[in-house]
């Protein structure tokens, strides 16, 4: 297994190859830097090229690597740091980080970006922006409660602007998805499920391209709604969910609320768990997982919702 690890900063990349130990730094401010980088990485014949999610800095590089037909994985930085601590690597420099990322990619199963992930980038960027706008609108509405009437009028103008921008953004997302018959079909399949509306469907298409390609356990673990055991010896700890894609979980959380009322399958599960004495949060997470599994099955089989999918 040959893995290339890339540590990303604003204008420079540190690249390491595992297990050869090859390492180099790359100045991305030079003209033609990307082509040189791609050629050097290609010459290593990697099984995977791994980088951390860095708040968007990794997106152009990941896109360029995918265009060059190289296998790309973008991983959670926390997992890489946990791996580094587990292997006894406590020091942290750009070169060490690149070497750790490469070793992580070689020894840990990572999800390679799907072929259509590059095309999903414009939708994903707008979905992320949509979440930011919603956050700003909520913040402004909260501030409005504690100010004078004059300041409240100013805040109202900001809220109106943000809400108008949100409407435009939703229109853009819908237009982009309608241009692709595959994405449009996927959204149609997802919105056939009671509880999943267009906005949730758009988020699942953009933020979870693996939907329909994994089994039920894998998709639940990827999103972070699969319960993990916490047992040791005779101790039986409480099963908990953790990790995964927080943005997808947020979308599923709101969808599960609606599904508990309007989806007969989800409602039956929720009522059964609550009647059995399960706490509200435990029951709702179980509903989120069930809703995700249903969505995964529907996308995989290309069959719209039925009462017992």
Secondary structure as UniProt FT lines:
FT   STRAND          3..8
FT   STRAND          12..18
FT   TURN            19..20
FT   STRAND          23..27
FT   TURN            28..29
FT   TURN            31..32
FT   HELIX           33..43
FT   TURN            44..45
FT   STRAND          48..52
FT   TURN            55..56
FT   HELIX           57..67
FT   TURN            68..69
FT   STRAND          72..75
FT   HELIX           77..86
FT   TURN            87..88
FT   HELIX           94..107
FT   TURN            115..116
FT   HELIX           117..144
FT   TURN            145..146
FT   HELIX           149..178
FT   HELIX           181..191
FT   TURN            194..195
FT   HELIX           198..207
FT   TURN            209..213
FT   HELIX           216..223
FT   STRAND          231..232
FT   TURN            233..234
FT   STRAND          235..236
FT   HELIX           246..262
FT   HELIX           264..275
FT   TURN            276..277
FT   HELIX           280..301
FT   TURN            307..308
//
